[in-house]
């Protein structure tokens, strides 16, 4: 009997990609899952294409695998298959290309002996039930796919398609199975998570309520929401004990001129009101912010950074603008020099770091932490405010929940000893 071929998965990019990799892993029937890329027969690259830099990272990885493991078949999956798959396949950089709609057929696709280009379509929605997350203590649940927003800088709608929701019963069945397998924290992900339900006559709030009734569900986090998606129905859930006390709400900027250039649907005035209303309910708040987008001159930046100081932010995912081919922003002028964008990025992250430190100093009691696997008696996890905690313990605390009081708060993080 021939030994099954070994398959290694390399995942780039967002949580949605992490979930998609778990879907592909769960569909392997006649292959062996490998954790060593150098001895694998097949390498599946689940790619990201959100920036030109992301494309470069994927290309560099593929080139390095060609050198380090020349006999392996490299298969391109993920968003990059839709933007760069054709050229990489034509140049024989990869053995095969598979689009988003093909990942559930991965077992059959990997059996193909000749080079292939199976791009599929951008209307597909998964029906796979993932009941285990390899090497994770928290479970990611993909609830929707695609995006209807048309932000000037973003290529994602072009490679993920329009917004479409997973079936509610599929999501709830998945959560039920994962909860039965010991998972207590669930992170809802997707391309534009807050658009969930708009095509199924339901909503994010209704889904959250149903998830919360499933035995074993202890905490629910939500990937990233748009300000206009937070309605009264959602606000009513903020005091529920199973809601993680952290929301990530994507603003992208605080200058109204820049928001207009970016073709965003939010404004500083309404964002300010929304953030303060949620912060008053005891929440930590994170956001995405793009610095150095074309048109962000000194006047706009000064206004933006003063406005950032007024917001009750505790976390930021800051990006220096990176030109993305085939987007509206790519043609905009004036472009901002890289060294200026870098300095603005530093200024922004320093302000939020200080805000986060103050928040953590005020929240040292009743911290519910879900720990990940530890090493050398040191464990890491996140509390309900999405602040990372380091715990030293001689006892094995892997995947355990702990309640912490009197946390030691440092500028670089929270620590405790048990």
C-alpha positions in Angstrom: 0.0 0.0 0.0 1.5 3.4 -1.0 2.0 5.9 1.7 -0.3 9.0 1.5 1.3 12.1 0.2 2.1 14.8 2.8 0.4 18.2 2.5 1.6 21.4 4.2 -0.6 24.5 4.5 1.0 27.9 4.6 -1.5 30.6 5.5 -1.1 34.3 4.8 -3.4 37.2 5.9 -6.5 37.5 7.9 -8.6 35.3 10.2 -10.9 34.5 7.3 -8.0 32.8 5.6 -7.2 30.9 8.8 -10.7 29.6 8.8 -10.5 28.7 5.1 -7.3 26.7 5.9 -9.2 24.8 8.6 -11.9 24.0 6.0 -9.4 22.6 3.6 -7.6 20.6 6.3 -10.9 19.1 7.4 -11.6 18.0 3.8 -8.4 16.0 3.3 -9.2 12.3 3.1 -6.4 10.6 1.2 -3.5 12.7 2.3 -1.4 13.2 5.5 -1.3 16.6 7.1 2.3 17.7 7.5 3.9 20.4 9.8 7.1 20.4 7.9 7.2 22.3 4.6 10.6 20.9 3.6 9.6 17.3 3.6 6.0 17.7 2.2 4.9 16.5 -1.2 2.4 19.3 -1.7 2.4 22.8 -0.3 -0.9 24.7 -0.4 -0.3 28.4 -0.1 -3.5 30.1 1.2 -2.6 33.6 -0.1 -3.4 37.2 0.8 -3.6 40.0 -1.8 -4.7 43.0 0.3 -1.6 45.0 -0.7 1.1 44.8 -3.3 3.4 43.9 -0.3 1.2 40.9 0.5 1.5 39.7 -3.1 5.3 40.0 -2.7 5.4 38.0 0.5 3.4 35.2 -1.2 5.7 35.3 -4.3 8.8 35.3 -2.2 7.6 32.3 -0.2 6.8 30.3 -3.4 10.2 31.1 -4.8 11.9 30.0 -1.5 10.0 26.7 -1.6 11.1 26.1 -5.1 14.7 26.3 -3.8 14.3 24.4 -0.5 11.8 21.7 -1.6 12.0 21.6 -5.5 10.1 18.3 -5.7 7.0 19.7 -3.9 3.9 20.7 -5.9 3.0 24.2 -4.9 -0.8 25.0 -5.1 -2.0 28.6 -4.9 -5.2 29.2 -3.0 -6.8 32.2 -1.3 -7.3 35.8 -2.5 -4.1 35.8 -4.5 -5.4 33.1 -6.8 -8.0 35.5 -8.1 -5.6 38.5 -8.6 -2.2 36.9 -9.4 -3.0 33.2 -10.1 -3.2 33.5 -13.8 0.3 35.1 -14.2 2.0 32.7 -11.6 0.4 29.7 -13.4 1.5 31.0 -16.8 5.0 31.5 -15.6 5.0 28.0 -14.1 5.7 29.3 -10.6 3.0 27.1 -9.2 1.7 23.6 -10.2 -1.9 24.6 -9.7 -4.3 27.4 -8.9 -7.6 26.9 -7.0 -10.2 29.7 -6.3 -12.3 30.2 -3.1 -15.2 28.1 -4.4 -13.0 25.0 -4.9 -11.6 24.6 -1.4 -14.2 22.1 -0.3 -13.1 19.9 -3.3 -9.4 20.0 -2.2 -9.1 16.2 -1.7 -10.0 15.6 -5.4 -8.1 18.6 -6.7 -4.8 17.5 -5.0 -5.1 14.1 -6.7 -4.8 15.7 -10.2 -1.5 14.7 -11.7 -1.2 17.5 -14.4 -1.0 21.3 -13.9 -4.4 22.8 -13.3 -6.2 26.2 -13.1 -9.5 25.8 -11.2 -10.5 29.4 -10.4 -14.3 28.7 -9.9 -16.6 31.6 -9.1 -17.1 34.3 -6.5 -20.7 33.4 -5.6 -19.8 30.2 -3.6 -20.6 29.9 0.1 -19.1 27.1 2.3 -21.3 24.5 3.8 -18.4 22.7 5.6 -18.8 22.1 9.3 -15.4 22.5 11.0 -15.5 20.7 14.4 -11.9 21.0 15.4 -9.3 23.8 15.2 -5.8 22.3 15.1 -3.5 23.9 17.7 -6.0 26.5 18.8 -7.8 27.2 22.1 -10.3 29.6 20.4 -12.5 28.8 17.5 -12.9 31.0 14.4 -16.4 30.9 12.8 -16.7 32.3 9.3 -20.3 33.7 9.1 -20.1 35.5 5.7 -18.1 36.1 2.6 -17.5 39.1 0.4 -18.2 42.8 0.7 -20.5 45.4 -0.9 -18.5 48.4 0.2 -16.4 50.0 -2.5 -13.7 51.7 -0.5 -11.2 53.5 -2.9 -8.1 51.7 -1.6 -9.5 48.1 -1.4 -9.3 45.2 -3.8 -11.0 42.7 -1.6 -14.5 42.9 -3.1 -12.9 42.1 -6.5 -11.3 38.9 -5.1 -13.9 37.8 -2.6 -17.1 38.9 -4.4 -20.2 40.5 -3.1 -21.4 40.1 0.5 -23.2 36.8 1.1 -24.1 35.1 4.4 -23.6 31.6 5.6 -26.8 29.8 6.5 -27.7 30.3 10.2 -28.2 26.6 10.8 -24.7 25.8 9.4 -23.2 28.3 11.8 -25.1 27.1 14.8 -24.3 23.5 14.0 -20.7 24.4 13.8 -20.7 26.2 17.1 -22.6 23.4 18.8 -20.0 20.8 17.6 -17.0 23.0 18.6 -18.5 23.7 22.0 -19.0 20.0 22.6 -15.3 19.5 21.7 -14.3 21.9 24.5 -14.1 25.3 22.7 -15.6 28.1 24.8 -14.5 31.2 22.9 -15.8 31.9 19.4 -14.5 34.6 17.1 -16.9 35.6 14.3 -15.0 36.3 11.1 -15.7 37.1 7.4 -14.8 39.7 4.8 -17.3 42.2 6.2 -18.8 40.6 9.3 -21.3 43.2 10.1 -23.1 42.7 6.8 -24.2 39.2 8.1 -27.9 38.5 7.5 -28.8 41.3 5.1 -29.4 38.7 2.4 -31.2 36.3 4.7 -33.7 38.7 6.4 -31.8 38.4 9.7 -29.0 40.2 11.5 -25.8 39.8 13.5 -27.6 40.6 16.8 -30.1 37.7 16.1 -27.3 35.3 15.4 -25.4 36.3 18.5 -28.5 35.7 20.7 -28.9 32.2 19.3 -25.2 31.4 19.6 -25.3 32.5 23.3 -27.9 29.8 24.1 -25.7 26.9 23.0 -24.3 24.9 25.9 -20.5 25.6 26.4 -20.4 29.0 24.7 -18.7 31.2 27.2 -17.4 34.2 25.2 -18.1 35.6 21.7 -15.8 38.0 19.9 -16.6 39.8 16.6 -13.9 40.3 14.0 -14.5 43.8 12.7 -17.6 45.9 12.3 -18.4 49.1 10.3 -19.8 52.0 12.3 -23.0 52.1 10.3 -23.6 48.4 11.1 -24.0 49.0 14.9 -27.7 49.5 15.3 -30.1 49.6 18.4 -30.6 45.9 18.2 -26.9 45.3 18.5 -26.4 47.9 21.3 -29.0 46.0 23.4 -26.5 43.1 23.6 -23.6 45.0 25.0 -24.3 44.1 28.7 -24.7 40.4 28.0 -22.1 38.4 30.0 -21.0 36.3 27.0 -20.1 39.4 24.9 -16.3 40.0 24.9 -15.9 43.5 26.3 -13.9 44.6 23.2 -15.2 45.7 19.8 -13.1 46.4 16.7 -14.9 49.1 14.7 -13.2 50.0 11.4 -12.9 53.8 11.1 -9.9 54.0 8.7 -9.5 57.7 9.4 -10.8 60.6 11.4 -10.5 63.4 8.8 -13.8 63.8 6.9 -11.9 64.9 3.8 -9.9 61.6 3.9 -13.0 59.5 4.6 -14.6 61.0 1.5 -11.5 60.3 -0.6 -11.5 56.8 0.7 -15.2 56.4 -0.2 -16.1 55.5 3.3 -19.6 55.5 4.9 -18.7 57.0 8.3 -17.9 60.5 9.6 -16.0 61.7 12.6 -19.0 63.3 14.3 -21.1 60.1 14.3 -18.0 58.0 15.1 -17.2 60.1 18.1 -20.8 59.7 19.5 -20.8 56.0 18.8 -17.4 55.3 20.4 -18.2 57.2 23.6 -21.6 55.5 23.9 -20.0 52.1 23.8 -17.0 53.0 26.0 -19.5 54.2 28.7 -20.7 50.6 28.8 -17.2 49.4 29.9 -15.8 48.4 26.5 -12.3 48.4 25.1 -12.4 49.7 21.5 -10.1 49.0 18.6 -10.0 50.3 15.1 -8.3 50.1 11.7 -6.5 53.3 10.5 -4.7 54.0 7.2 -2.0 56.6 7.3 -0.3 58.1 4.3 -3.2 57.6 1.9 -2.9 60.0 -1.2 -4.3 63.4 -0.3 -3.4 63.2 3.4 -1.5 66.5 3.6 -0.1 68.1 6.8 -3.4 69.9 7.6 -5.5 66.7 7.3 -3.0 64.8 9.4 -3.0 67.4 12.2 -6.8 67.4 12.3 -6.9 63.6 12.3 -4.4 63.1 15.1 -6.1 65.6 17.3 -9.4 63.8 16.7 -7.8 60.4 17.5 -6.8 61.9 20.9 -10.5 62.6 21.7 -11.6 59.0 21.0 -11.8 56.3 23.7 -9.5 53.9 21.7 -7.5 51.1 23.3 -6.3 49.2 20.3 -5.3 50.1 16.7 -4.5 48.1 13.6 -2.5 50.8 11.8 -1.5 50.5 8.2 0.8 52.7 6.2 -1.0 53.1 2.9 0.3 50.7 0.2 -0.7 51.2 -3.4 -2.9 48.4 -4.7 -3.1 48.0 -8.4 -6.5 48.2 -10.0 -8.0 50.4 -7.2 -9.3 54.0 -7.4 -6.7 55.1 -4.8 -3.8 53.9 -6.9 -4.4 56.8 -9.3 -4.8 59.5 -6.7 -2.4 62.4 -6.1 -0.5 63.7 -4.3 1.1 60.6 -3.0 2.6 60.7 0.5 6.3 59.9 0.9 7.1 56.7 2.7 9.2 58.3 5.5 6.3 60.7 6.3 3.8 57.8 6.4 6.2 55.9 8.7 6.4 58.8 11.1 2.7 59.3 11.2 2.2 55.6 11.8 4.6 55.8 14.8 2.8 58.9 16.2 -0.6 57.2 15.9 0.5 53.9 17.5 2.3 55.7 20.4 -0.9 57.6 21.3 -3.0 54.4 21.3 -0.4 52.5 23.2 -0.6 55.2 26.0 -4.4 55.0 25.9 -4.2 51.2 26.2 -1.8 51.4 29.2 -4.2 53.8 31.0 -7.1 51.4 30.3 -5.3 48.4 31.6 -4.3 50.3 34.8 -8.0 50.9 35.4 -9.0 47.3 34.7 -7.0 45.0 36.9 -9.8 43.0 38.6 -12.0 40.2 37.4 -10.1 39.5 34.2 -11.3 36.4 32.5 -8.4 34.9 30.5 -8.5 32.0 28.1 -4.9 30.6 27.9 -3.2 29.1 24.9 -0.6 26.4 25.0 2.4 27.3 27.2 6.1 26.8 27.0 8.6 26.6 29.9 5.9 27.4 32.4 4.8 30.6 30.6 1.3 30.9 29.2 -0.3 33.6 27.1 -4.0 34.5 26.6 -6.4 37.3 26.1 -8.8 38.8 28.7 -12.3 40.0 27.9 -10.9 43.4 26.8 -8.6 41.7 24.2 -5.5 42.6 26.2 -2.8 40.0 26.1 -1.8 38.5 29.5 1.4 36.5 30.4 1.1 34.0 33.2 3.8 32.0 34.9 2.7 28.7 36.4 4.2 25.3 37.1 0.8 23.8 36.6 -0.3 22.9 33.0 -2.8 25.6 32.2 -3.1 25.0 28.4 -6.6 26.0 27.1 -7.8 26.8 30.6 -9.9 29.7 31.7 -8.7 31.6 34.7 -10.0 34.6 36.7 -7.3 37.0 37.6 -7.2 39.9 40.1 -4.5 42.3 41.1 -2.8 42.1 37.7 0.7 43.5 37.3 0.4 46.1 34.6 3.5 47.2 32.7 3.7 49.5 29.7 4.4 46.5 27.5 1.7 44.2 28.8 -0.1 42.5 31.7 1.6 39.8 33.9 0.6 37.4 36.6 2.0 34.5 38.6 0.1 31.6 39.9 
